[in-house]
């Protein structure tokens, strides 16, 4: 039996009751995070918790716990489930109220929930790379908010899955933004390119770690957008997220990247990332 977090209580999963009128359930009114756990140890938990509170602030949602208390609750949940390597999903909704687009007046208590998933690192993807498609970015224009309302991303991820691919590289009017559930980075002539962290992408925590790794290995960084037509000219492409880590892209819309071979800079970034994981 797995255990979940409901508000500030750890409970058996089948004991939790979510109200039909929870605004997360009816309106997608909430924010979430996913943090990785390696051998029972959190990786970048502080950064994920900070971003949760930043997303909440952007939608005027008050989280009824301090960051330290939330961190402690998530730690206790991991221990209760004896989680080895996997991840923790946690979300906060605006609470239970009669369905109305307008925020509840007066405000009601926000609802925190969390659960854990045991899953190994996808080492085959790290070694061999993945295939992706290119698709129009049909999501809303506040991708900097990690909202639980994910229908656009779900549709795009399903489009990639139906094509037998791992991800979809997204673009707005030809300008590459990110992927359906991850960031995308490109390397050309010893320079790493990634879309600026503005409202059109989520400033991924793994993306931030990769930029740290790039500095450590001497890979130049340009946080500037590139276009769809530039994809074919790139030496290396990378998908990054909490669960994808540093995953090489070896094929885009059926066209090989670097002859289908994972590039040297990507391998160096993987090594630098692994060093941070092993240092936990």
N, C-alpha and C positions, 0 to 999 in steps of 0.2 A: 504494500500500500504506500503510495507516494503522499507527501505532505505539501501543502501549499500555504501561502501567506494570504490572509484576509484581514484587512485593516492592520492591526498590530498583533494579530494572533496567528500562530501556526496551527493548522488544522489538517485532519485527513481530507483528501480531495473530495470524497463523497459526502462530507459534512457541510460543505460550503453551499450557500444559497445566494444567487445573484438576483436582485430584483428585476422584474420585467421593465420597471421604469428607471433603471440606471441609465443615465444619459450617455454612457459609453456604449451600452447595448442598443439604444434607440437612435442616437445621433452621432455616434463616433466622436463624442466630446471628451477627449482625454489625450494623454501623452504617454509614451512608453520608452523603455530602454531594454537592451540585451547586453549582458556583460559575460565575458568568457571566464571559465574556471579551468585551471590546469592543475591536476593532481590535488584538488581540494583548495587551491589558492586562487583568489581573485586576480584578474589582470586588468589594470586601468579602471578599477571600480570607482575611484574618486572622480575621474573624468566623466564617466557615464552618469554618475549621480549629479554632478554639477550640470551636465547638459539637460538632465531631466528637469531640474529646477529652472533652468533657463527657458526651456520649452514651456513649462507651466507659467512662468512670468509673462511670456509673450501672448498667452491666451487668458490672462487674468485668473489663473487657477491657483488657489492657495493649497499647498500640500501640508497636511496637518501634523507633520513630523519634521524634526530637524534633520539635516543631512547625516549627522552622526548616528542618530537613532535609526534612520533608514538603513544605513550601512550595517549597523548591528543586527537589525531584523533580517537582512539578506544573508549575512554571515550565519546566523542561527538556522536559517532555512537550509542553507547548503550543508551544514553539519547534521541537521535532523535527517536529511535525505541521504547522508553519506555520499555526496556527489564527488566523483573523482574528476574526470575531464568531461566538460559539457558547458552548458550556459544557463544563466538565470534570466528569465523574462519577467519584467515588472512594469506595471502600468498604474496610472492614477486617472480616474474619471471625475467628472464634476459632481458626481453623487446622484442620489435618488430624488426625483421630483416629477411632477406631472409633465408630460411631453409638451415642450414649448421651445421654439428656437431661442427665445430670450433666456438669459441666465436666470436661475432661480433667485427670487427676491422674497425674503432674505436668503443669503447663500446657505447651502446645505453642506454637510460634511463630505469632503472628497473621499473616494473609495480607492484604497490601495490594494492591489492583488499581485501575487508573484508565484511563479512555479519554476521548477528546474527540469532540465532535460540532459540526460547523459548521452553524449555522442563523441566519438573519437575525432581527432583532427583528420581532415580529408587529404591525407598524404599523397594519394594517387593524383589528385588534382594539382598539388604543389609540384610534383615531379613531372607530370606529363602535360599540364596545361588544360585549358577548356576552350570550347567553341562558343561563340556568341553571335547574336544578330544585331542589326542596327534598326532602331524604331523611333518614331516621333514621340517626344516627351509630352504625354497628354495629361500629366498631373497638374495640381494647382500650383500657384506661384509662391507658396510659402513652404518650400521644401526644407528650410532651415529649422522648422518646427517638426519634431518627431511625433507626429500625430498618429493616433490609432486608426484614423480614417485612411485606409490604404487601397481603396478600390482601383484607382488608376495604376498603382504599382502592381497590384494583383493581376490586372488584365495584361500588363506588359510582361510580367514574369511568366504568365501562362502562355503568352505568344511565343516567348523564347522556348519554353518547355515543349510546346507543340511542334516547334521546328527542330527538336532534338538537341537543343543548346542549353547552356548553363545560365546565361544571362542575356540581357538586352542592353546595348549601349544606346543611350537616349540623346536626342538632339532637339533643340528648339530653333526652327528656321535655319537648320544646318549647323548650328553651334552645339558642340557636344557638351552635355551637362554632367551626367553620372549614369549609373545603371539603375535597374528597377528596384534593387534592394542592396545596392553597394555603390562604392565610388569607383571611378575608372581613372587610371593614370597612364601616361604615355611617355616613352623615352625615345629621344632622337639626338644623335650626335653627342651623347654624354650629358644631355639635359633632360630633366624630368618635368613634364607638363601636367598640370591638373587645374581644373576650373577653379576660379577664386571662390572662397567660402562666403557666398552671399545668399540671397533668398532662393536661388535656383537650385542649390544642392544642400544636402546635409553635410555639415563639416564632420565627417566620420572620425571617430576616435582612432580607428586603425589607420586611416588616412594620415592623421596627425603623427602617429607613431612612425609611419613610413617616411614622412618628411624628416623626422628626427634621424632615422636610420640613413637617409640620403645624405644629410649633413655629415654624419659620422664616417661614411665611406667615400666622401668627396664627389658625390653626384650633385651637379648643379640643379637648382629648383627654379622653375618659373610658374607661378600661380597665375596662369593666363589661359583663356579658353582656346581650343583648337576646333577646327571644323571637320565635318564628316569626310570631306575629300582629303583631309590630312591623314586620316587613319591609315590609308594604304601606304603612306610614306614613312610611318613610324617604324623604328627598329624593334621596339618591344612595347607590349601593352599589358596592363595589370588590372585585375579586379581586386578590390580590398573591402573587407568588412570584418565584423567581430568573428563570424564563423568562417569566412573565406580567407582571412589573414592576407597573405601575399600570394594570390593565385595568378599564374601566367595565363594570358590569352594567346592561343596559338592559331586561331582561325576566326575570321570575321566574315559573316555572310558567305561562307564557303571559300574564302580567300585566305591563304596561309600568311601568318605573321612570322617574319624571319625564317621563312622556309619551314615553318611548323616546329621550330626548335626554340626552346626556352633560352632567352638571352642571358649574357653574362651579368649585366647590371641587376636583372631580376634575381638571379642566384645570389648575388651579394646582398641584396635587400632581404631576401629570405634568411640568409645566415645572420644578418644583423638583428632581424626580428626574433629569430630563434634564440639568440643570445639573451634578449630581454626576457623571454619566457623562462629560459633555464635559470635566470638569476632570481626568480621568485623565491 
